Amino acid sequence: MPIPLKTGEVLRERYHVQERIGQGGMGNIYQADDLRLEGRKCALKEVEHDRNLPEKVLREAREQFLREATVLARLDHPNLPKVSDFFSIGEKDYLVMDFVPGKDLRTLILEAKAHNTFLDERNVLDWVSQLADALTYLHRQTPPIVHRDIKPSNLKITPDGLLKLVDFGLVKVLAPDEETITIIQGQGTVLYTPLEQYGGSENHTDVRSDVYAFGATLYHLLTCQPPTDARQRFLQPESQVLPRRINPSISIRTEKAVLWAMELHPDQRPDSIETLRQYLFGTKELPPRPMSRSVRVHTLDALLAPPESILFGVSAILLLLSLISTFGR
């Protein structure tokens, strides 16, 4: 665990550390004052790479951090905090972003749960519409940018109702023909992480990985219960409870959108956040898709049913036909 900065420390004679507001295995996030711009508060994202990495890999990781930080600094979208600076001090790299006031959505989930209620679907859909704007903007960059750590605690609502997607700790720039090394060693948060994001290779993740995390986040917001993680669902397809069984007030269309986004195989998910948004808000219909694993299992069970079960079913059908014939006379 990296040694955290102390309150009162000043980095680069500019950023005055006030407090630590987040932490992870490879770094911390701090709130700081910008001494050059009076009254401006910022967030410092600290990254300390694994010191056990081979020297060549460590050097490549830090070079990639600088390349990706340069890309992030060019972004300008109302639902993303502005990255205003990046630098290195010793073994640590830093991103400087706008500090976003307000509560994160995880806090709102916990508050609703404490009151034995659910978040209003209209509010949730307003938030995820803003999230879709941010993700579509990221995915349409050249090359595309995948966030890879979408979850309620990384979504903040400002006092005036604006949603901000924060924390670019696991961002991936999909540069073609380039070996990708994660900025922070890690795979995202298990509950919102698709299967393809596990394992040693990062080359299998694309914009559809964010689609899965979007759906898992929407599931949590609507039900106030975390989704079952993808690995468990792969082994036990029936382990995840349908959203409307938890919260019957959820609309059928919204539930279908959540389930579509959370398909285990990327090819069965929407091909983009925009496609998902169009269905979610009623301007697009679901395409024909292959049967899910659970449906295939039930079909197979029926085919492999014991002979007496099949005989009973045939008898019932014959009885029904007999009754129809009798009444027809």
MITORDO-817690 format. One line per 10 residues: number of its first residue (from 0); their letters; for each residue x, y, z negated of N, C-alpha, C. Coordinates in steps of 0.2 Angstrom, whole numbers, plus 2048, in hexadecimal, padded with zeros to 3 digits. Layout:
N
NUM	A	X/Y/Z/X/Y/Z/X/Y/Z ~ ...
***
This chain:
329
0	MPIPLKTGEV	804/7FA/800/800/800/800/804/806/800 ~ 804/80B/805/808/811/805/807/815/7FF ~ 80C/818/7FD/80C/81D/7F7/808/823/7F9 ~ 802/825/7F6/7FE/82B/7F8/802/831/7F7 ~ 800/836/7FB/802/83D/7FA/7FF/840/7F3 ~ 803/844/7F0/800/847/7EA/7FC/84E/7EB ~ 7F7/84F/7E7/7F4/855/7E8/7F9/85B/7E7 ~ 7F8/860/7EB/7FD/866/7EB/802/865/7F0 ~ 804/85F/7F3/809/85F/7F8/807/863/7FE ~ 80C/865/801/80B/869/807/80F/866/80D
10	LRERYHVQER	80C/864/812/80F/861/818/811/866/81D ~ 817/866/820/819/86A/826/817/872/824 ~ 818/873/81E/817/87A/81B/810/87D/81D ~ 80B/878/81E/805/87B/821/7FF/877/81E ~ 7FF/871/81C/7F9/86D/81A/7FA/86C/812 ~ 7F6/86F/80F/7F6/86E/807/7F1/869/805 ~ 7F4/863/802/7F0/85E/801/7EB/85F/7FA ~ 7E5/85E/7FB/7E0/85F/7F5/7DE/859/7F2 ~ 7DC/854/7F6/7DB/84D/7F3/7DA/848/7F8 ~ 7DB/842/7F5/7DA/83C/7FA/7D3/83A/7FA
20	IGQGGMGNIY	7D0/83A/800/7C9/838/801/7C8/832/805 ~ 7CD/82E/806/7CC/827/809/7D3/824/809 ~ 7D2/81D/809/7D9/819/809/7D8/813/80D ~ 7DD/810/80F/7DD/809/812/7E4/806/811 ~ 7E5/800/814/7EB/7FC/813/7F1/800/816 ~ 7F0/804/81B/7F6/807/81F/7F6/80E/81E ~ 7F2/811/81A/7F2/818/81A/7ED/81B/816 ~ 7EC/822/815/7E7/825/812/7E4/82B/816 ~ 7DF/82E/813/7DC/834/816/7DB/839/811 ~ 7DE/83F/812/7DE/844/80D/7DA/84A/810
30	QADDLRLEGR	7D7/84E/80B/7D4/855/80C/7DA/85A/80B ~ 7DB/85E/80F/7E0/863/80F/7DE/86A/811 ~ 7E1/86F/80E/7E0/876/811/7E5/878/816 ~ 7E3/87B/81B/7E8/87E/820/7EA/884/81E ~ 7F0/885/81C/7F3/88B/81A/7F4/891/81F ~ 7F4/88F/825/7F5/894/82B/7EE/897/82D ~ 7E8/893/82B/7E2/895/82D/7DE/895/827 ~ 7DD/89B/824/7DA/89C/81D/7D3/899/81D ~ 7D1/895/818/7CB/892/818/7C9/88C/81C ~ 7CE/88A/820/7CD/884/824/7CF/87E/820
40	KCALKEVEHD	7CA/879/81F/7CC/873/81C/7CD/86D/822 ~ 7D1/869/821/7D3/864/825/7D3/85D/822 ~ 7D3/858/826/7D4/851/824/7DB/84E/827 ~ 7DF/84C/822/7E5/849/825/7E5/841/825 ~ 7E5/83E/82B/7E5/837/82B/7ED/835/82B ~ 7EE/831/826/7F5/82F/825/7F6/827/828 ~ 7FB/826/82C/7FC/81F/82E/804/81D/82D ~ 804/818/829/80B/815/828/80B/80E/82B ~ 80F/80D/830/80F/807/833/812/801/82F ~ 811/7FB/831/814/7F5/82D/81B/7F5/82E
50	RNLPEKVLRE	81F/7F6/828/826/7F6/828/829/7F0/82A ~ 825/7EA/82A/828/7E4/82B/828/7E2/833 ~ 825/7E7/837/825/7E6/83E/82C/7E6/841 ~ 82E/7E2/846/834/7E3/849/835/7EA/84B ~ 83C/7EC/84B/83D/7F3/84D/83A/7F6/853 ~ 83B/7F1/859/838/7F3/85F/831/7F4/85F ~ 82D/7F0/85C/826/7F0/85B/824/7F6/857 ~ 827/7F8/852/826/7FE/84E/827/804/852 ~ 82C/804/856/82D/80A/85A/828/80B/85F ~ 826/805/862/820/806/867/81A/808/864
60	AREQFLREAT	819/806/85E/812/807/85A/812/80F/859 ~ 818/812/857/818/819/855/818/81D/85C ~ 81B/81B/861/81A/81E/867/813/81E/86A ~ 80F/818/869/808/818/86B/804/81C/866 ~ 806/81D/860/802/821/85C/802/829/85E ~ 808/82B/860/809/831/863/805/832/86A ~ 805/82D/86E/802/82E/874/7FA/82E/873 ~ 7F8/82A/86E/7F0/82A/86D/7EE/830/869 ~ 7F3/833/865/7F1/839/861/7F1/83F/866 ~ 7F5/83F/86C/7F5/844/871/7EE/843/874
70	VLARLDHPNL	7EC/83D/876/7E5/83C/879/7DF/83F/875 ~ 7E0/83D/86E/7DA/83F/86A/7DA/847/869 ~ 7E0/84A/869/7E0/851/868/7DD/855/86E ~ 7DC/852/874/7D9/855/879/7D1/854/879 ~ 7CF/850/875/7C7/84F/874/7C4/855/872 ~ 7BE/856/874/7BA/85C/872/7B3/85A/873 ~ 7B0/858/86D/7A9/856/86D/7A5/858/866 ~ 79F/85A/866/79C/85C/860/79B/857/85B ~ 79B/850/85D/79A/84B/858/7A1/848/856 ~ 7A6/84B/858/7AD/848/856/7B1/84E/852
80	PKVSDFFSIG	7B4/84C/84D/7B8/851/84A/7BE/853/84E ~ 7C0/859/84F/7C5/85B/853/7CC/859/850 ~ 7D0/856/854/7D7/854/852/7DB/85A/854 ~ 7DE/85E/84F/7E2/864/851/7E9/863/850 ~ 7EC/85E/84E/7F3/85D/84D/7F5/856/84B ~ 7FB/854/84D/7FE/84E/84B/806/84F/84A ~ 808/84B/846/80F/84B/844/812/845/840 ~ 818/845/83F/81B/83F/83B/820/842/836 ~ 820/83F/830/824/840/82B/827/83A/828 ~ 82D/839/829/830/832/827/82D/82C/82B
90	EKDYLVMDFV	82B/828/827/828/822/82A/820/822/82B ~ 81D/828/82A/816/829/82A/814/82E/830 ~ 80F/82C/833/80C/831/838/805/834/836 ~ 804/839/838/7FE/83D/836/7FA/840/83C ~ 7F3/83F/83B/7EE/842/83F/7EB/848/83B ~ 7EA/84E/83E/7E7/853/83A/7E0/854/83E ~ 7DA/854/83A/7D4/855/83D/7D0/85A/839 ~ 7CA/85C/83C/7C6/860/838/7C3/85C/832 ~ 7C2/85F/82D/7BF/85C/827/7B8/85C/828 ~ 7B4/857/827/7AD/857/828/7A9/856/822
100	PGKDLRTLIL	7A5/85C/820/7A2/85B/81A/79B/857/81A ~ 798/855/815/792/851/815/793/84A/813 ~ 78D/847/813/78D/840/811/78E/83B/816 ~ 792/835/815/792/830/81A/78C/82C/81A ~ 78A/828/81F/784/824/820/784/81E/81B ~ 78A/81C/819/78A/817/814/787/819/80D ~ 789/81F/80C/786/822/806/77E/823/806 ~ 77C/825/80C/775/825/80D/771/81E/80C ~ 774/819/80F/772/812/80E/771/811/807 ~ 776/812/803/776/810/7FC/771/814/7F8
110	EAKAHNTFLD	770/81A/7FA/76B/81E/7F7/764/81C/7F8 ~ 763/81A/7FF/75C/817/800/75B/810/7FD ~ 760/80C/7FC/760/806/7F9/75E/807/7F2 ~ 761/80C/7EF/760/80D/7E7/759/80F/7E6 ~ 756/812/7EB/74F/814/7EA/74A/80F/7ED ~ 74D/809/7EF/749/803/7F1/745/805/7F8 ~ 748/809/7FC/745/80B/802/749/80A/808 ~ 747/80D/80E/74B/80C/814/74C/813/817 ~ 752/814/81B/753/81A/81E/74D/81B/824 ~ 74B/821/825/746/822/82A/749/820/831
120	ERNVLDWVSQ	745/81C/835/747/81A/83B/749/820/840 ~ 744/825/840/745/82B/844/74C/82E/842 ~ 74E/82F/83C/754/832/83A/75A/82E/83D ~ 759/827/83C/75F/822/83E/760/823/845 ~ 75A/823/849/75B/824/850/75E/82A/853 ~ 75C/830/84F/760/836/850/767/836/84F ~ 769/832/84A/770/832/848/774/82E/84E ~ 771/828/84F/774/823/854/774/826/85B ~ 76F/82B/85D/76F/82E/863/776/833/863 ~ 777/836/85E/77D/83A/85E/783/836/85E
130	LADALTYLHR	783/830/85B/789/82C/85B/78A/829/862 ~ 784/828/866/785/826/86D/788/82B/871 ~ 786/831/870/789/837/873/791/837/872 ~ 793/836/86C/79A/836/86B/79E/830/86E ~ 79B/82A/86D/79E/824/870/79E/824/878 ~ 799/827/87B/799/827/882/79E/82C/885 ~ 79F/831/881/7A5/836/882/7AB/833/882 ~ 7AD/82F/87D/7B3/82B/87C/7B4/826/881 ~ 7AF/822/883/7AF/81D/888/7B0/81F/88F ~ 7AE/826/890/7AF/828/897/7B5/82C/898
140	QTPPIVHRDI	7BA/82C/893/7C0/82F/894/7C4/82B/899 ~ 7CA/82E/89B/7CE/82B/8A0/7D5/82B/89D ~ 7D8/825/89A/7D4/81E/89A/7CF/81F/894 ~ 7CA/81A/894/7C5/81A/88F/7C8/819/888 ~ 7C5/81C/883/7C7/81B/87C/7C1/817/878 ~ 7C4/812/875/7BF/80E/871/7C1/80F/869 ~ 7BB/810/865/7BC/812/85E/7BE/80C/85A ~ 7BB/807/85B/7BC/800/857/7BB/800/850 ~ 7B8/805/84D/7B7/805/846/7B1/809/844 ~ 7AB/808/848/7A5/80B/847/7A2/808/841
150	KPSNLKITPD	7A0/80C/83C/79C/809/836/799/80F/832 ~ 794/80E/82E/791/813/82B/795/818/827 ~ 79B/815/824/79F/81A/820/7A3/81E/824 ~ 7A4/81D/82B/7A7/821/830/7A3/826/833 ~ 79D/826/831/798/82B/834/796/830/82F ~ 797/836/830/795/83B/82B/790/840/82E ~ 78B/842/829/786/847/82B/788/84D/828 ~ 789/852/82C/78A/859/829/784/85C/826 ~ 785/861/822/77F/864/81F/779/867/824 ~ 77C/868/82A/777/86B/82F/774/865/834
160	GLLKLVDFGL	776/85E/832/773/859/835/777/856/83B ~ 77D/859/83C/781/856/841/785/850/83F ~ 785/84B/843/788/845/842/790/845/845 ~ 794/843/841/79B/843/843/79E/83C/842 ~ 7A1/839/847/7A5/833/847/7AC/834/845 ~ 7AE/832/83F/7B4/834/83C/7B9/82E/83C ~ 7BF/82F/83B/7C4/82A/83A/7C6/826/840 ~ 7CB/828/843/7CE/825/849/7D3/820/848 ~ 7D3/81D/842/7D9/819/840/7DA/813/844 ~ 7D5/810/848/7D5/80A/84C/7D4/80B/853
170	VKVLAPDEET	7D4/812/855/7D3/813/85C/7D7/810/861 ~ 7D5/80E/867/7D9/80B/86C/7D7/80E/872 ~ 7DD/811/876/7DC/814/87C/7DD/80E/881 ~ 7D9/80D/886/7D9/807/88A/7DD/809/890 ~ 7E3/80A/88F/7E8/80B/895/7E9/805/899 ~ 7E8/805/89F/7EA/7FF/8A3/7F1/7FD/8A3 ~ 7F2/7F7/8A3/7F9/7F4/8A4/7FE/7F7/89F ~ 7FB/7F7/899/7FF/7FA/893/7FE/7F5/88D ~ 803/7F3/88A/803/7EF/884/800/7F3/87E ~ 7FB/7F1/87B/7F8/7F6/876/7F9/7F3/86F
180	ITIIQGQGTV	7FC/7F8/86B/7FD/7F6/864/7F8/7FB/860 ~ 7F5/7F8/85B/7F0/7FB/857/7F3/801/853 ~ 7F0/806/852/7F3/80C/84E/7F4/80A/847 ~ 7EF/806/845/7F0/804/83E/7EE/7FC/83E ~ 7F3/7F8/83B/7F2/7F1/83C/7EB/7EF/838 ~ 7E7/7EC/83C/7E0/7EB/839/7DB/7EA/83E ~ 7D5/7E7/83D/7D0/7E5/842/7CA/7E9/841 ~ 7C9/7EE/83D/7C3/7F1/83C/7C0/7EE/836 ~ 7B9/7F0/834/7B6/7ED/82F/7B2/7E7/831 ~ 7B3/7E1/82D/7B0/7DB/82F/7A9/7DB/831
190	LYTPLEQYGG	7A4/7DE/82D/79D/7DE/82E/79B/7E1/835 ~ 79F/7E6/838/79E/7E9/83E/7A2/7E7/844 ~ 7A6/7E2/843/7AB/7E0/848/7A9/7DB/84C ~ 7A9/7DB/853/7A8/7D6/857/7AD/7D0/858 ~ 7AB/7CB/85A/7B0/7C5/85A/7B6/7C7/85E ~ 7B6/7CA/864/7BC/7CB/868/7C1/7D0/865 ~ 7BF/7D3/85F/7C4/7D8/85C/7C8/7D4/857 ~ 7C7/7CE/856/7CB/7CA/851/7D1/7C7/855 ~ 7D6/7C5/852/7DB/7C1/855/7E1/7C6/856 ~ 7E6/7C3/859/7EC/7C7/85A/7EC/7CC/860
200	SENHTDVRSD	7E8/7CA/865/7E8/7CE/86B/7E3/7D3/86B ~ 7E5/7DA/86D/7E0/7DF/86D/7DD/7E0/874 ~ 7DF/7DC/879/7DE/7DD/880/7D7/7DB/881 ~ 7D3/7D8/87D/7CC/7D5/87E/7C7/7DB/87C ~ 7C9/7E0/879/7C4/7E5/877/7C3/7EA/87C ~ 7BD/7EC/87D/7BB/7F1/881/7B5/7F5/87F ~ 7B2/7F9/883/7AD/7FD/880/7A7/7F9/87D ~ 7A6/7F3/87F/7A1/7EF/87D/7A2/7ED/875 ~ 7A8/7ED/873/7AA/7EC/86C/7A7/7F2/868 ~ 7A7/7F8/86A/7A4/7FD/867/79C/7FD/867
210	VYAFGATLYH	799/7FA/86D/792/7F8/86D/790/7F4/867 ~ 794/7EE/866/792/7EA/861/792/7EE/85A ~ 798/7F1/859/798/7F5/852/792/7FA/852 ~ 790/7FD/857/78B/802/857/784/7FE/855 ~ 783/7F8/858/77D/7F4/856/77D/7F2/84F ~ 783/7F0/84C/784/7ED/845/783/7F3/841 ~ 785/7F9/842/784/7FF/83E/77D/801/83E ~ 779/801/844/772/802/844/76E/7FD/840 ~ 770/7F7/840/76D/7F1/83C/76D/7F3/835 ~ 773/7F5/833/774/7F7/82B/770/7FD/82A
220	LLTCQPPTDA	770/802/82E/76C/808/82D/765/807/82C ~ 762/803/830/75B/801/830/759/7FD/82B ~ 75D/7F8/829/75B/7F3/824/75E/7F4/81D ~ 763/7F9/81C/766/7FA/816/76A/7F4/813 ~ 76B/7EF/818/76E/7E9/816/774/7E8/81C ~ 77A/7E6/81A/77F/7E5/81F/77E/7DF/823 ~ 780/7E0/829/77F/7DA/82E/783/7D4/82C ~ 782/7CE/82E/786/7C8/82D/78C/7C9/832 ~ 792/7C8/830/798/7C9/834/798/7C4/83A ~ 79B/7C6/840/79B/7C2/846/79D/7BB/845
230	RQRFLQPESQ	7A2/7BA/841/7A5/7B3/840/7A0/7AE/83D ~ 79D/7B1/838/798/7AD/835/792/7AB/83A ~ 790/7B0/83E/78A/7AF/842/78C/7AA/848 ~ 793/7AA/84A/795/7A5/84F/794/79E/84C ~ 796/79D/846/795/797/843/78E/795/841 ~ 78A/79A/83F/784/799/83C/77F/79E/840 ~ 77D/79C/846/779/7A1/84A/773/7A4/846 ~ 770/7A0/841/76A/7A2/83E/76B/7A6/838 ~ 771/7A8/836/773/7AB/830/771/7B2/82F ~ 770/7B6/835/76E/7BD/835/767/7BD/835
240	VLPRRINPSI	764/7C1/830/75D/7C3/830/75B/7C8/835 ~ 756/7C7/838/753/7CC/83D/751/7D2/839 ~ 753/7D8/83C/752/7DE/839/74B/7DF/837 ~ 746/7DD/83B/73F/7DF/839/73C/7DA/833 ~ 740/7D5/832/73E/7D1/82C/740/7D4/825 ~ 745/7D9/826/747/7DC/820/743/7E3/820 ~ 742/7E6/825/73F/7ED/825/73A/7EC/82B ~ 733/7EA/829/72E/7E9/82F/72C/7F0/832 ~ 72E/7F6/830/72C/7FC/833/731/7FD/839 ~ 736/7FA/83A/73A/7FB/840/737/7F9/846
250	SIRTEKAVLW	737/7FD/84B/734/7FC/851/737/7F6/855 ~ 733/7F2/859/735/7EC/85C/73A/7EE/861 ~ 73A/7F3/865/73F/7F5/869/746/7F7/866 ~ 745/7FA/860/74C/7FB/85D/74F/7F5/85A ~ 74B/7F0/858/74E/7EA/856/751/7E6/85C ~ 74E/7E6/862/750/7E3/867/757/7E6/86A ~ 757/7ED/869/75D/7F0/86B/763/7EE/866 ~ 762/7EE/860/767/7EC/85B/769/7E5/85C ~ 765/7E0/85E/767/7D9/85F/76B/7D9/866 ~ 769/7DD/86B/76C/7DD/871/774/7DF/870
260	AMELHPDQRP	774/7E4/86C/77B/7E7/86B/77F/7E2/867 ~ 77C/7DE/863/780/7DA/85E/781/7D3/861 ~ 780/7D2/868/781/7CB/86B/788/7CA/86A ~ 78A/7C3/868/791/7C1/867/795/7C2/86D ~ 793/7C0/872/797/7C0/878/797/7C7/87C ~ 79C/7CA/87D/79C/7D1/880/798/7D1/886 ~ 798/7CC/88B/794/7CC/891/78D/7CC/890 ~ 78A/7CB/88A/783/7CB/889/781/7D1/885 ~ 785/7D6/884/784/7DC/881/782/7E1/887 ~ 780/7E7/885/77F/7EC/88A/787/7EE/88C
270	DSIETLRQYL	787/7F0/893/78E/7F1/895/791/7F8/893 ~ 78C/7FC/890/78F/803/88E/78A/805/888 ~ 78C/80A/884/788/80D/87F/782/811/883 ~ 783/814/889/77E/817/88C/778/812/88E ~ 77A/80C/890/775/807/892/771/806/88C ~ 774/805/886/771/803/880/76C/809/87E ~ 76F/80F/87F/76B/815/87D/764/815/881 ~ 765/814/888/75F/814/88C/75A/80F/88A ~ 75C/809/888/757/805/886/754/807/87F ~ 758/809/87B/756/80A/874/751/810/874
280	FGTKELPPRP	752/815/878/74D/81A/879/748/81A/87E ~ 747/814/881/741/812/885/742/814/88D ~ 748/815/88F/749/817/896/74C/811/89A ~ 74D/80C/897/750/806/89B/74D/800/897 ~ 74C/7FA/89B/74A/7F4/899/750/7EF/898 ~ 74F/7EA/894/754/7E5/893/755/7E1/899 ~ 75B/7E0/89B/75C/7DB/8A1/75B/7D4/89F ~ 75A/7D0/8A4/759/7C9/8A3/760/7C6/8A0 ~ 760/7C2/89B/766/7C0/898/765/7B8/897 ~ 76B/7B5/896/76B/7AE/895/768/7AD/88E
290	MSRSVRVHTL	766/7A7/88D/763/7A5/886/769/7A6/881 ~ 767/7A8/87B/76C/7A8/876/76D/7A1/873 ~ 773/7A1/86F/775/79A/86D/76F/797/869 ~ 76C/79B/865/767/798/860/761/795/864 ~ 75F/799/86A/75A/796/86E/75C/790/871 ~ 762/78F/874/765/789/877/765/783/872 ~ 766/785/86B/766/780/866/75F/77D/865 ~ 75A/782/865/754/77F/864/751/77B/869 ~ 753/77D/870/751/779/875/754/772/875 ~ 75B/772/873/75E/76C/873/75B/767/86E
300	DALLAPPESI	759/76A/868/756/767/863/74F/763/865 ~ 74C/767/869/745/764/86C/746/75F/870 ~ 74C/75F/875/74D/75A/879/750/753/876 ~ 753/755/870/756/74F/86C/751/74D/867 ~ 74B/74F/867/746/74D/861/745/746/861 ~ 743/743/85B/742/73C/85B/73C/73A/85F ~ 73C/733/862/736/731/866/730/732/863 ~ 72F/731/85C/728/732/85A/726/739/85A ~ 72A/73E/85A/728/745/85A/726/746/861 ~ 729/743/866/727/744/86D/721/741/86E
310	LFGVSAILLL	720/73B/86C/719/737/86D/714/73B/86A ~ 715/73E/864/710/742/860/70E/748/865 ~ 713/74B/868/711/751/86C/70D/74F/872 ~ 70F/74A/875/70B/747/87B/704/746/879 ~ 703/743/873/6FD/741/871/6F8/747/870 ~ 6FB/74C/86D/6F8/752/86C/6F5/755/872 ~ 6FA/755/878/6F8/758/87E/6F2/754/881 ~ 6F3/74E/881/6ED/749/884/6E7/74B/880 ~ 6E7/74C/87A/6E1/74D/876/6DE/754/878 ~ 6E2/759/879/6E0/75F/87B/6DD/75F/882
320	LSLISTFGR	6E0/75B/887/6DD/75A/88D/6D6/757/88D ~ 6D6/752/889/6CF/74E/888/6CA/753/886 ~ 6CB/757/881/6C6/75C/87E/6C4/761/883 ~ 6C9/763/887/6C7/768/88D/6C3/765/892 ~ 6C4/75E/893/6C0/75B/898/6B9/759/896 ~ 6B8/758/88F/6B2/757/88C/6AE/75D/88C ~ 6B1/763/88A/6AD/769/88A/6AB/76B/891 ~ 6B0/769/896/6AE/76B/89D/6A8/768/8A0 ~ 6A6/763/89D/6A0/75F/8A0/69A/763/89D
***
